[in-house]
Amino acid sequence: MTQKDIILILAAVGALVVLGFVLRVTFALLGPILLILVGYFVYRAYQNKSGGR
């Protein structure tokens, strides 16, 4: 096993760890982000209905 092989394996493991962390944070924030989006669309629909800006 050469040094390039070891570096490749360590890089792949590191990428999987970072990807797992990013996915965990994304799913943790998914609920609040969805609530904000729904509120934004309700606000936009209300503005359009009432002739706002």
C-alpha positions as CSV (number, residue, x, y, z in Angstrom):
1,M,0.0,0.0,0.0
2,T,1.5,3.3,-1.1
3,Q,1.3,6.6,0.5
4,K,-1.2,7.8,-2.2
5,D,-3.5,4.9,-1.3
6,I,-3.5,5.8,2.4
7,I,-4.1,9.5,1.7
8,L,-7.0,8.5,-0.6
9,I,-8.6,6.3,2.1
10,L,-8.2,9.0,4.7
11,A,-9.7,11.6,2.3
12,A,-12.7,9.4,1.6
13,V,-13.3,8.7,5.3
14,G,-13.0,12.5,6.0
15,A,-15.5,13.3,3.2
16,L,-18.0,10.8,4.6
17,V,-17.7,12.3,8.1
18,V,-18.2,15.9,6.8
19,L,-21.1,14.7,4.6
20,G,-22.8,13.1,7.6
21,F,-22.4,16.2,9.7
22,V,-23.8,18.4,7.0
23,L,-26.8,16.1,6.6
24,R,-27.4,16.0,10.3
25,V,-27.4,19.8,10.5
26,T,-29.7,20.0,7.4
27,F,-32.3,17.7,8.8
28,A,-32.1,19.4,12.2
29,L,-32.9,22.7,10.6
30,L,-35.5,21.4,8.1
31,G,-38.5,22.0,10.4
32,P,-37.8,25.7,11.1
33,I,-36.8,26.3,7.5
34,L,-40.2,24.9,6.3
35,L,-42.1,27.0,8.8
36,I,-40.3,30.1,7.6
37,L,-41.1,29.3,4.0
38,V,-44.8,28.6,4.7
39,G,-45.0,31.9,6.6
40,Y,-43.3,33.7,3.7
41,F,-45.7,32.3,1.1
42,V,-48.8,33.1,3.3
43,Y,-47.5,36.7,3.7
44,R,-46.9,37.0,0.0
45,A,-50.4,35.7,-0.8
46,Y,-51.9,38.1,1.7
47,Q,-50.0,41.0,0.2
48,N,-51.1,40.2,-3.3
49,K,-54.8,39.7,-2.2
50,S,-54.9,43.0,-0.3
51,G,-53.2,45.0,-3.0
52,G,-50.1,45.7,-1.0
53,R,-46.9,47.2,-2.5
